Amino acid sequence: MAKAKKKSEEELPTEITVEDKTEEKTKKKKEVLGILAGERVITESSDDAREFYNQSRFGTLAETGKVELSLLEALYLLEKGRLVVKSEAGRPVTFESYVKKSREVEPNFWIRYCVFKDLRNRGYIVKTALKFGADFRVYDRGVKPGDDHAKWIVFPVHEASVFTWHEFSAKNRVAHSTKKKLLMAIVDDEGDVTYYVVSWLRP
């Protein structure tokens, strides 16, 4: 098992440049309204909402023109100031109350969000990988789902988590069988993420 540097130029290139961030500030985009409905957030039907999907592949595009976001995707957009979330009764949902509600649905939500946010900030498209038996599948920079296959599958875990060799081997088999690289994303108490690349070696 080889440890990847926290911001490895090979596996995980550096975050967006200062020039990109400056451009983001000068081009303030309109906030999109989303409704928290159970385990997802459904946006309004608008060009700004559809841009989430068309430009960065957030969520799935419904026939109604609305975008259905996962809880992770919606929180990321909420934190970035691109999304305003309301309850089905029309009451505003704050960041703190959103996280609380999401943790009720999924106890490991915050650990997964730390990894999701870190990867998205680095410019990667992150989608669920439930059918592979993993948390996320991650596409190489510049690649969108449908254009090519995901490059990595990712398992987010807290630094205090303990795995048996059997559990660890099972995660290896999942990556090997799907022909993807395995990343173990270790989250510390401050929310910082360290990635471990796991690969097969022949003796």
N, CA and C of each residue as an Amber inpcrd file, in Angstrom:
protein
   609
   0.8510000  -1.2060000   0.0000000   0.0000000   0.0000000   0.0000000
   0.8740000   1.2390000   0.0000000   0.6150000   2.1370000  -0.9220000
   1.4240000   3.3480000  -1.0250000   0.6250000   4.5460000  -0.5770000
   1.2280000   5.4030000   0.2160000   0.5570000   6.5970000   0.7140000
   0.7160000   7.7290000  -0.2830000  -0.4200000   8.3090000  -0.6720000
  -0.3820000   9.4440000  -1.5850000  -0.1880000  10.7220000  -0.7890000
   0.5800000  11.6400000  -1.3330000   0.7330000  12.9190000  -0.6630000
  -0.6120000  13.6050000  -0.5960000  -0.7790000  14.4290000   0.4000000
  -2.0830000  15.0520000   0.6470000  -2.5820000  15.8240000  -0.5620000
  -1.6950000  16.4980000  -1.2700000  -2.0880000  17.2270000  -2.4670000
  -1.1650000  16.7990000  -3.6040000  -1.1960000  15.5190000  -3.8800000
  -0.3100000  14.9310000  -4.8710000  -0.5640000  15.5130000  -6.2570000
   0.5060000  15.8970000  -6.9480000   0.3490000  16.4310000  -8.2880000
  -0.0420000  15.3310000  -9.2560000   0.3270000  14.0720000  -8.9430000
   0.0250000  12.9720000  -9.8470000  -1.4220000  12.5480000  -9.7210000
  -1.8940000  12.2930000  -8.5280000  -3.2260000  11.7490000  -8.3300000
  -4.2770000  12.8250000  -8.1150000  -3.9270000  13.8500000  -7.3250000
  -4.8950000  14.8850000  -6.9890000  -4.2410000  16.2590000  -7.1680000
  -4.3530000  16.8150000  -8.3590000  -3.6950000  18.1040000  -8.6300000
  -4.1560000  19.1890000  -7.6770000  -3.3910000  20.2640000  -7.6430000
  -3.6860000  21.3500000  -6.7200000  -5.0260000  21.9770000  -6.9980000
  -5.5240000  22.7330000  -6.0230000  -6.8420000  23.3380000  -6.1320000
  -6.8330000  24.4500000  -7.1690000  -7.9970000  25.0410000  -7.4320000
  -8.1260000  26.0480000  -8.4680000  -7.1930000  27.2180000  -8.2060000
  -6.7620000  27.8460000  -9.2700000  -5.7580000  28.8980000  -9.1630000
  -6.3520000  30.1800000  -8.6100000  -5.4500000  31.0840000  -8.2260000
  -5.8900000  32.3760000  -7.7120000  -6.6840000  33.1160000  -8.7780000
  -6.2490000  32.9940000 -10.0530000  -6.9540000  33.6750000 -11.1410000
  -8.3880000  33.1640000 -11.2480000  -8.5800000  31.8220000 -11.1050000
  -9.9130000  31.2430000 -11.1720000 -10.7810000  31.8020000 -10.0630000
 -10.2390000  31.8990000  -8.8560000 -11.0100000  32.3800000  -7.7200000
 -11.4010000  33.8450000  -7.9110000 -10.4820000  34.6310000  -8.4720000
 -10.7920000  36.0310000  -8.7170000 -11.9380000  36.1550000  -9.7100000
 -11.9140000  35.3010000 -10.7330000 -12.9590000  35.3420000 -11.7420000
 -14.3010000  34.9540000 -11.1390000 -14.2790000  33.9720000 -10.2100000
 -15.5050000  33.5510000  -9.5500000 -16.1260000  34.7190000  -8.7850000
 -15.2820000  35.5140000  -8.1170000 -15.7870000  36.6220000  -7.3150000
 -16.4000000  37.7130000  -8.1890000 -15.7800000  37.9310000  -9.3690000
 -16.2720000  38.9990000 -10.2280000 -17.5380000  38.5890000 -10.9610000
 -17.7670000  37.2990000 -11.1030000 -18.9550000  36.8190000 -11.7870000
 -19.8970000  36.1610000 -10.7800000 -20.4890000  36.9590000  -9.9590000
 -21.4110000  36.4750000  -8.9480000 -22.6570000  35.9270000  -9.6190000
 -22.9520000  34.6750000  -9.3680000 -24.0870000  34.0410000 -10.0200000
 -25.3020000  34.0170000  -9.1050000 -26.4660000  33.9830000  -9.7330000
 -27.7300000  34.0170000  -9.0150000 -27.9170000  32.7490000  -8.1880000
 -28.4430000  32.9220000  -6.9860000 -28.7400000  31.7720000  -6.1380000
 -29.9660000  31.0430000  -6.6800000 -29.9270000  29.7300000  -6.5830000
 -31.0160000  28.8770000  -7.0590000 -31.7920000  28.3610000  -5.8600000
 -33.0970000  28.2800000  -5.9840000 -33.9420000  27.7650000  -4.9040000
 -34.0520000  26.2500000  -4.9970000 -33.8860000  25.5860000  -3.8550000
 -34.0460000  24.1440000  -3.7840000 -34.9340000  23.7760000  -2.6060000
 -35.7120000  22.7140000  -2.7610000 -36.6000000  22.2330000  -1.7020000
 -36.0670000  20.9190000  -1.1470000 -35.8680000  20.8820000   0.1730000
 -35.4010000  19.6720000   0.8380000 -36.5520000  18.6840000   0.9480000
 -36.4290000  17.5710000   0.2470000 -37.4980000  16.5730000   0.2200000
 -36.9150000  15.2080000   0.5630000 -36.9080000  14.8730000   1.8480000
 -36.3850000  13.5760000   2.2810000 -34.8840000  13.4800000   2.1130000
 -34.4450000  12.5780000   1.2270000 -33.0230000  12.3240000   1.0330000
 -32.4780000  13.0150000  -0.2110000 -33.1280000  14.0600000  -0.6600000
 -32.6630000  14.7990000  -1.8310000 -33.1680000  16.2360000  -1.7710000
 -32.5990000  17.0590000  -2.6380000 -33.0360000  18.4450000  -2.7780000
 -33.4150000  18.6490000  -4.2400000 -34.6070000  19.2020000  -4.4690000
 -35.0950000  19.4120000  -5.8260000 -35.0930000  20.9030000  -6.1190000
 -34.4160000  21.2920000  -7.1760000 -34.2810000  22.7100000  -7.4990000
 -35.5060000  23.2290000  -8.2610000 -35.5500000  24.5230000  -8.3910000
 -36.5190000  25.1580000  -9.2840000 -36.1630000  24.7940000 -10.7220000
 -37.0820000  25.0270000 -11.6470000 -36.8070000  24.8100000 -13.0610000
 -36.3340000  26.1230000 -13.6670000 -35.0220000  26.2540000 -13.8280000
 -34.4530000  27.4850000 -14.3760000 -33.1320000  27.1670000 -15.0600000
 -32.6720000  28.0960000 -15.8950000 -31.3920000  27.9120000 -16.5850000
 -30.2430000  27.8380000 -15.5860000 -30.3220000  28.6580000 -14.5180000
 -29.2660000  28.6410000 -13.4990000 -29.2000000  27.2890000 -12.7980000
 -30.3600000  26.6940000 -12.5310000 -30.3940000  25.3800000 -11.8930000
 -29.8360000  24.3160000 -12.8290000 -30.2440000  24.3630000 -14.0860000
 -29.7740000  23.3580000 -15.0460000 -28.2810000  23.4810000 -15.3200000
 -27.7270000  24.6600000 -15.0610000 -26.2890000  24.8490000 -15.2220000
 -25.5060000  23.9800000 -14.2350000 -26.0910000  23.7270000 -13.0640000
 -25.4370000  22.8220000 -12.1020000 -25.1120000  21.4900000 -12.7700000
 -26.0820000  20.9890000 -13.5260000 -25.8960000  19.6920000 -14.1870000
 -25.0750000  19.8240000 -15.4690000 -25.4360000  20.7750000 -16.2970000
 -24.7930000  20.8950000 -17.6030000 -23.3090000  21.2160000 -17.5090000
 -22.9300000  22.0680000 -16.5560000 -21.5420000  22.4970000 -16.4530000
 -20.6850000  21.5830000 -15.5820000 -21.2550000  21.1320000 -14.4650000
 -20.4330000  20.3890000 -13.4930000 -21.0130000  19.0500000 -13.0770000
 -22.0930000  18.6500000 -13.7230000 -22.7230000  17.3530000 -13.4590000
 -23.1580000  17.1580000 -12.0020000 -23.6740000  18.2270000 -11.4070000
 -24.3040000  18.0790000 -10.1040000 -25.6990000  17.4930000 -10.3210000
 -26.0320000  16.4570000  -9.5610000 -27.3710000  15.8960000  -9.5820000
 -27.7460000  15.2140000 -10.8800000 -29.0620000  15.0280000 -11.0510000
 -29.6110000  14.4500000 -12.2770000 -30.6890000  15.3900000 -12.7960000
 -30.7850000  15.4790000 -14.1050000 -31.7440000  16.3800000 -14.7360000
 -33.0690000  15.6590000 -14.9520000 -34.1430000  16.2030000 -14.3720000
 -35.4690000  15.6020000 -14.4990000 -36.1760000  16.1120000 -15.7470000
 -37.2190000  15.3940000 -16.1660000 -37.9760000  15.7970000 -17.3460000
 -38.6600000  17.1470000 -17.1430000 -38.9040000  17.5130000 -15.9090000
 -39.5580000  18.7910000 -15.5980000 -38.6250000  19.9780000 -15.7780000
 -37.3300000  19.7010000 -16.0010000 -36.3540000  20.7770000 -16.1010000
 -35.7030000  21.1000000 -14.7740000 -36.1720000  20.4470000 -13.7100000
 -35.5700000  20.6350000 -12.3910000 -34.3690000  19.6980000 -12.2450000
 -33.5290000  20.0040000 -11.2650000 -32.3630000  19.1620000 -10.9980000
 -32.5190000  18.5300000  -9.6230000 -32.3660000  17.2170000  -9.5630000
 -32.4560000  16.5000000  -8.2940000 -31.0520000  16.2850000  -7.7530000
 -30.7730000  16.9000000  -6.6180000 -29.4500000  16.8580000  -6.0060000
 -29.4220000  15.9020000  -4.8250000 -28.2850000  15.2370000  -4.6320000
 -28.1050000  14.4460000  -3.4200000 -27.9090000  15.4040000  -2.2540000
 -28.0060000  14.8920000  -1.0330000 -27.8020000  15.7320000   0.1430000
 -26.3950000  16.3320000   0.1610000 -25.4160000  15.5660000  -0.2840000
 -24.0380000  16.0500000  -0.3230000 -23.8780000  17.1700000  -1.3420000
 -24.4050000  16.9550000  -2.5330000 -24.2850000  17.9560000  -3.5890000
 -24.9560000  19.2670000  -3.1870000 -26.1480000  19.1460000  -2.6200000
 -26.8920000  20.3500000  -2.2380000 -26.1790000  21.1280000  -1.1380000
 -25.5980000  20.4290000  -0.1620000 -24.8870000  21.1250000   0.9140000
 -23.6750000  21.8580000   0.3630000 -22.9820000  21.2400000  -0.5760000
 -21.8180000  21.8820000  -1.1860000 -22.2240000  23.1710000  -1.8900000
 -23.3070000  23.1250000  -2.6570000 -23.7810000  24.3120000  -3.3700000
 -24.3300000  25.3570000  -2.4010000 -24.9240000  24.8940000  -1.3080000
 -25.4120000  25.8030000  -0.2700000 -24.2390000  26.5470000   0.3640000
 -23.1940000  25.8160000   0.6910000 -22.0200000  26.4260000   1.3150000
 -21.3100000  27.3840000   0.3620000 -21.3780000  27.1080000  -0.9370000
 -20.7450000  27.9620000  -1.9330000 -21.5840000  29.1990000  -2.2680000
 -22.7860000  29.2760000  -1.6920000 -23.6360000  30.4230000  -1.9670000
 -24.3670000  30.3480000  -3.2850000 -24.4310000  29.1530000  -3.8790000
 -25.1240000  28.9830000  -5.1550000 -26.5490000  28.4800000  -4.9920000
 -26.8880000  28.0070000  -3.7810000 -28.1850000  27.3840000  -3.5600000
 -28.8070000  27.8810000  -2.2620000 -30.0920000  28.1580000  -2.3000000
 -30.8760000  28.4660000  -1.1060000 -31.8360000  27.2970000  -0.8890000
 -31.7940000  26.7110000   0.2950000 -32.6230000  25.5370000   0.5680000
 -33.7690000  25.8980000   1.5110000 -34.9570000  25.4380000   1.1430000
 -36.1260000  25.6160000   1.9900000 -36.7820000  24.2650000   2.2510000
 -37.5450000  24.1940000   3.3370000 -38.2880000  22.9800000   3.6440000
 -39.4950000  22.9010000   2.7160000 -40.1700000  21.7600000   2.7220000
 -41.3610000  21.6120000   1.8880000 -42.4670000  22.5640000   2.3330000
 -42.3820000  23.0430000   3.5740000 -43.3560000  24.0110000   4.0810000
 -42.9630000  25.4480000   3.7310000 -41.7910000  25.6070000   3.0880000
 -41.3610000  26.9330000   2.6580000 -40.4780000  27.6740000   3.6380000
 -40.0430000  27.0140000   4.7140000 -39.1860000  27.6670000   5.6970000
 -37.7080000  27.5330000   5.2910000 -36.9130000  28.5940000   5.4550000
 -35.4880000  28.5350000   5.1140000 -34.7630000  27.4750000   5.9480000
 -33.8360000  26.7760000   5.3200000 -33.0250000  25.7640000   6.0070000
 -31.5970000  26.2830000   6.0830000 -31.0840000  26.4850000   7.2900000
 -29.7210000  26.9690000   7.4670000 -28.7180000  25.8350000   7.2730000
 -27.4550000  26.2190000   7.1270000 -26.3910000  25.2230000   6.9730000
 -26.3930000  24.2520000   8.1480000 -26.4830000  24.7860000   9.3630000
 -26.4250000  23.9590000  10.5670000 -27.6170000  22.9940000  10.6510000
 -28.8110000  23.4990000  10.3770000 -29.9850000  22.6250000  10.4630000
 -29.9780000  21.5940000   9.3390000 -29.4300000  21.9610000   8.1820000
 -29.3160000  21.0340000   7.0630000 -28.4100000  19.8600000   7.4460000
 -27.2560000  20.1870000   8.0360000 -26.3250000  19.1260000   8.4480000
 -26.9640000  18.2330000   9.4980000 -27.6840000  18.8290000  10.4370000
 -28.3440000  18.0510000  11.4860000 -29.3590000  17.0840000  10.8970000
 -30.1700000  17.5610000   9.9650000 -31.1740000  16.7150000   9.3300000
 -30.5110000  15.5990000   8.5170000 -29.4350000  15.9410000   7.8310000
 -28.7320000  14.9570000   7.0030000 -28.0810000  13.8750000   7.8500000
 -27.5640000  14.2580000   9.0230000 -26.9610000  13.2720000   9.9180000
 -27.9990000  12.3060000  10.4730000 -29.2390000  12.7680000  10.5840000
 -30.3150000  11.8890000  11.0370000 -30.6020000  10.8200000   9.9880000
 -30.4440000  11.2080000   8.7280000 -30.6540000  10.2700000   7.6230000
 -29.4540000   9.3450000   7.4710000 -28.2540000   9.9250000   7.6400000
 -27.0150000   9.1910000   7.4170000 -25.9820000   9.5680000   8.4780000
 -25.7470000   8.7140000   9.4670000 -24.8200000   9.0250000  10.5660000
 -23.4130000   9.4110000  10.1050000 -22.9400000   8.8410000   8.9800000
 -21.5830000   9.1060000   8.4910000 -21.5510000  10.2910000   7.5190000
 -22.6070000  11.0790000   7.5160000 -22.7590000  12.1440000   6.5220000
 -21.6080000  13.1350000   6.5300000 -21.1940000  13.6210000   7.7000000
 -20.1790000  14.6770000   7.7450000 -18.8250000  14.2020000   7.2250000
 -18.4560000  12.9710000   7.5410000 -17.1940000  12.4140000   7.0460000
 -17.2290000  12.3510000   5.5230000 -18.3350000  11.8790000   4.9840000
 -18.4800000  11.7890000   3.5330000 -18.4690000  13.1770000   2.8990000
 -19.0860000  14.1460000   3.5770000 -19.1250000  15.4930000   3.0210000
 -17.7380000  16.1230000   2.9660000 -16.9340000  15.9000000   3.9950000
 -15.5650000  16.4490000   4.0040000 -14.7840000  15.9720000   2.7800000
 -14.9510000  14.7070000   2.4360000 -14.2480000  14.1470000   1.2740000
 -14.8570000  14.6720000  -0.0230000 -16.1790000  14.6670000  -0.0860000
 -16.8700000  15.1770000  -1.2730000 -16.4400000  16.6210000  -1.5600000
 -16.4480000  17.4460000  -0.5330000 -16.0820000  18.8590000  -0.6820000
 -14.6350000  19.0040000  -1.1230000 -13.7310000  18.2400000  -0.5230000
 -12.3170000  18.3320000  -0.8580000 -12.0830000  17.9880000  -2.3280000
 -12.7120000  16.9260000  -2.7970000 -12.5290000  16.5040000  -4.1800000
 -13.1570000  17.5010000  -5.1540000 -14.3340000  17.9930000  -4.8150000
 -14.9950000  18.9820000  -5.6770000 -14.1850000  20.2800000  -5.7470000
 -13.6090000  20.6800000  -4.6340000 -12.7820000  21.8880000  -4.6190000
 -11.5530000  21.7360000  -5.5060000 -11.1110000  20.5110000  -5.6940000
  -9.9470000  20.2460000  -6.5390000 -10.3260000  20.1210000  -8.0180000
 -11.6020000  20.2110000  -8.3210000 -12.0330000  20.1940000  -9.7140000
 -12.4840000  18.8570000 -10.2400000 -12.7700000  17.8920000  -9.3440000
 -13.2030000  16.5720000  -9.7770000 -14.7210000  16.4250000  -9.6920000
 -15.2880000  15.6630000 -10.5960000 -16.7060000  15.3200000 -10.5300000
 -16.8360000  14.0680000  -9.6790000 -17.6980000  14.1360000  -8.6810000
 -17.8740000  13.0460000  -7.7210000 -19.3270000  12.5640000  -7.7750000
 -19.5070000  11.2770000  -8.0050000 -20.8420000  10.7000000  -8.0480000
 -20.8900000   9.4920000  -7.1190000 -22.0950000   9.0460000  -6.8060000
 -22.2400000   7.8970000  -5.9330000 -21.7130000   6.6330000  -6.6090000
 -21.3070000   5.6650000  -5.7910000 -20.7900000   4.4060000  -6.3290000
 -21.4400000   3.2240000  -5.6220000 -22.7100000   3.3670000  -5.2780000
 -23.4010000   2.3170000  -4.5380000 -23.4130000   0.9910000  -5.2910000
 -23.5650000   1.0510000  -6.6140000 -23.6190000  -0.1980000  -7.3780000
 -22.2750000  -0.9220000  -7.3950000 -21.1970000  -0.1950000  -7.0540000
 -19.8800000  -0.8040000  -6.9550000 -19.5570000  -1.2270000  -5.5180000
 -20.4520000  -0.8960000  -4.5910000 -20.1890000  -1.2240000  -3.1990000
 -19.2390000  -0.2500000  -2.5400000 -19.1520000   0.9870000  -3.0830000
 -18.2710000   2.0160000  -2.5220000 -19.0920000   3.2810000  -2.2970000
 -18.4570000   4.2960000  -1.7020000 -19.1550000   5.5610000  -1.4520000
 -19.2170000   6.4330000  -2.7020000 -18.0400000   6.6450000  -3.3160000
 -17.9740000   7.5540000  -4.4590000 -17.2270000   6.9290000  -5.6260000
 -17.5770000   7.3940000  -6.8070000 -16.7230000   7.1880000  -7.9730000
 -16.3040000   8.5800000  -8.4290000 -15.0440000   8.7110000  -8.7970000
 -14.4740000  10.0270000  -9.1000000 -13.8650000  10.0030000 -10.4940000
 -14.1980000  11.0350000 -11.2670000 -13.7200000  11.1460000 -12.6420000
 -12.4900000  12.0350000 -12.7030000 -11.6040000  11.7130000 -13.6320000
 -10.3920000  12.5120000 -13.7970000 -10.7800000  13.9310000 -14.1940000
  -9.9010000  14.8690000 -13.9550000 -10.1840000  16.2710000 -14.2670000
 -10.4930000  16.4290000 -15.7530000 -11.5650000  17.1790000 -16.0420000
 -11.9590000  17.4050000 -17.4270000 -12.8420000  16.3290000 -18.0150000
 -13.0890000  15.2700000 -17.2550000 -13.9150000  14.1540000 -17.7380000
 -15.2730000  14.1860000 -17.0540000 -16.3460000  14.0510000 -17.8430000
 -17.6970000  14.0260000 -17.3020000 -18.2840000  12.6310000 -17.4340000
 -19.1770000  12.2430000 -16.5160000 -19.8470000  10.9460000 -16.6350000
 -20.5000000  10.8200000 -18.0130000 -20.2740000   9.6980000 -18.6500000
 -20.7920000   9.4950000 -19.9930000 -19.7130000   9.6720000 -21.0470000
 -18.7210000  10.5300000 -20.7530000 -17.6030000  10.7190000 -21.6770000
 -16.5810000   9.5900000 -21.5330000 -16.3990000   9.1440000 -20.2990000
 -15.4440000   8.0800000 -20.0080000 -15.7950000   7.5030000 -18.6410000
 -15.1210000   6.4120000 -18.2780000 -15.3730000   5.7840000 -16.9920000
 -14.6760000   6.5450000 -15.8650000 -15.1730000   6.3540000 -14.6440000
 -14.5270000   6.9490000 -13.4810000 -13.1420000   6.3370000 -13.2990000
 -12.2250000   7.1160000 -12.7550000 -10.8510000   6.6430000 -12.5620000
 -10.6550000   6.0120000 -11.1880000 -11.3610000   6.5420000 -10.1640000
 -11.1880000   6.0680000  -8.8010000 -12.5250000   5.6790000  -8.1850000
 -12.4830000   4.7820000  -7.2140000 -13.5720000   4.6250000  -6.2650000
 -12.9960000   5.0000000  -4.9010000 -13.8310000   5.6480000  -4.0890000
 -13.3310000   6.2550000  -2.8520000 -14.1420000   5.7900000  -1.6530000
 -13.4190000   5.4450000  -0.5890000 -14.0320000   5.0950000   0.6890000
 -13.6260000   6.1340000   1.7300000 -14.5270000   7.0240000   2.1620000
 -14.2010000   7.9900000   3.2120000 -14.3260000   7.3460000   4.5990000
 -13.3320000   7.5520000   5.4410000 -13.3790000   7.0240000   6.8020000
 -12.7440000   8.0250000   7.7640000 -13.1710000   7.9880000   9.0140000
 -12.5470000   8.8330000  10.0330000 -11.2270000   8.2050000  10.4520000
 -10.2870000   9.0440000  10.8700000  -8.9480000   8.5550000  11.2150000
  -8.9610000   7.5590000  12.3740000 -10.0180000   7.5820000  13.1840000
 -10.0920000   6.6570000  14.3110000 -10.7790000   5.3360000  13.9540000
 -11.2400000   5.2130000  12.7120000 -11.9380000   3.9890000  12.2990000
 -10.9770000   2.8080000  12.2490000 -11.5070000   1.6360000  12.5020000
 -10.7060000   0.4130000  12.4900000 -11.3160000  -0.5800000  11.5110000
 -10.4600000  -1.1670000  10.6570000 -10.9110000  -2.1670000   9.6910000
 -10.2070000  -3.4890000   9.9500000 -10.9190000  -4.5690000   9.7250000
 -10.2770000  -5.8790000   9.7530000  -9.6190000  -6.0940000   8.3940000
  -8.7050000  -7.0440000   8.3190000  -8.0730000  -7.3360000   7.0390000
  -9.1030000  -7.8230000   6.0320000 -10.1150000  -8.5150000   6.5170000
 -11.1680000  -9.0090000   5.6300000 -11.9160000  -7.8350000   4.9950000
 -12.2560000  -6.8240000   5.7860000 -12.9620000  -5.6510000   5.2690000
 -12.0860000  -4.8760000   4.2900000 -10.8180000  -4.7500000   4.6460000
  -9.8970000  -4.0190000   3.7760000  -9.7060000  -4.7510000   2.4480000
  -9.6000000  -6.0770000   2.5320000  -9.4370000  -6.8780000   1.3190000
 -10.6680000  -6.7780000   0.4300000 -11.8460000  -6.7100000   1.0500000
 -13.0850000  -6.6030000   0.2800000 -13.1000000  -5.3140000  -0.5280000
 -12.6340000  -4.2150000   0.0530000 -12.5810000  -2.9370000  -0.6550000
 -11.6040000  -3.0210000  -1.8240000 -10.4950000  -3.7240000  -1.6220000
  -9.5360000  -3.9340000  -2.7000000 -10.1490000  -4.7060000  -3.8560000
 -10.9230000  -5.7230000  -3.5220000 -11.5390000  -6.5470000  -4.5630000
 -12.5530000  -5.7480000  -5.3740000 -13.2780000  -4.8500000  -4.6880000
 -14.2460000  -4.0040000  -5.3840000 -13.5390000  -3.1580000  -6.4360000
 -12.4500000  -2.5180000  -6.0510000 -11.7070000  -1.6690000  -6.9880000
 -11.1190000  -2.4890000  -8.1240000 -10.5530000  -3.6490000  -7.7910000
  -9.9120000  -4.4960000  -8.7960000 -10.9350000  -5.0020000  -9.8090000
 -12.1030000  -5.3990000  -9.3200000 -13.1280000  -5.9620000 -10.2150000
 -13.7400000  -4.9050000 -11.1290000 -13.7230000  -3.6440000 -10.7020000
 -14.2840000  -2.5670000 -11.5200000 -13.2020000  -1.8460000 -12.3330000
 -11.9610000  -2.3190000 -12.2310000 -10.8360000  -1.7540000 -12.9730000
 -10.6410000  -0.2730000 -12.6720000 -10.7630000   0.0490000 -11.3990000
 -10.5660000   1.4210000 -10.9530000  -9.5240000   1.4560000  -9.8380000
  -8.9260000   2.6110000  -9.6330000  -7.9770000   2.7720000  -8.5420000
  -8.7540000   3.0060000  -7.2490000  -8.2330000   2.4730000  -6.1690000
  -8.8750000   2.6130000  -4.8660000  -8.2030000   3.7210000  -4.0590000
  -9.0330000   4.6510000  -3.5700000  -8.5480000   5.6960000  -2.6740000
  -9.2360000   5.5430000  -1.3280000  -8.4470000   5.4380000  -0.2770000
  -8.9620000   5.5080000   1.0760000  -8.7910000   6.9560000   1.5240000
  -9.9060000   7.6260000   1.7950000  -9.8750000   9.0370000   2.1790000
 -10.0280000   9.1290000   3.6930000  -8.9510000   9.4840000   4.3890000
  -8.9240000   9.5150000   5.8450000  -9.1680000  10.9390000   6.3270000
 -10.2360000  11.1200000   7.1020000 -10.6360000  12.4440000   7.5770000
 -10.2610000  12.5970000   9.0520000  -9.5440000  13.6760000   9.3840000
  -9.1790000  13.8940000  10.7880000 -10.2420000  14.7480000  11.4790000
 -10.0100000  15.0500000  12.7540000 -11.0050000  15.7900000  13.5410000
 -11.1970000  17.2240000  13.0600000 -10.2440000  17.7530000  12.3060000
 -10.3750000  19.1110000  11.7690000 -11.0430000  19.1240000  10.4000000
 -11.3550000  17.9360000   9.8830000 -11.9950000  17.8570000   8.5720000
 -11.0270000  17.8070000   7.4110000  -9.7180000  17.7570000   7.6960000
  -8.7240000  17.6440000   6.6330000  -8.6730000  16.2010000   6.1300000
  -8.3780000  16.0510000   4.8380000  -8.4220000  14.7290000   4.2110000
  -7.0440000  14.3270000   3.7020000  -6.6490000  13.0960000   4.0040000
  -5.4290000  12.5060000   3.4740000  -5.8330000  11.2800000   2.6690000
  -5.2430000  11.1300000   1.4720000  -5.6160000  10.0300000   0.5840000
  -4.5300000   8.9620000   0.5530000  -4.9670000   7.7220000   0.6230000
  -4.0750000   6.5760000   0.4760000  -4.4790000   5.8200000  -0.7790000
  -3.5230000   5.6730000  -1.6950000  -3.7710000   4.9140000  -2.9150000
  -3.4430000   3.4490000  -2.6340000  -4.3780000   2.5710000  -2.9040000
  -4.1870000   1.1480000  -2.6540000  -4.1160000   0.4340000  -3.9980000
  -3.0670000  -0.3480000  -4.2180000  -2.9190000  -1.0530000  -5.4770000
  -2.4220000  -2.4670000  -5.2440000  -2.6120000  -3.3180000  -6.2450000
  -2.1780000  -4.7130000  -6.1800000  -0.7380000  -4.8370000  -6.6250000
   0.0330000  -5.6410000  -5.9170000   1.4210000  -5.9040000  -6.2940000
   1.6550000  -7.4040000  -6.3810000   2.3400000  -7.8250000  -7.3990000
   2.7050000  -9.2400000  -7.5190000   4.0740000  -9.4680000  -6.8850000
   4.1700000 -10.4300000  -5.9840000   5.4750000 -10.6790000  -5.3430000
   6.4970000 -11.2240000  -6.3190000
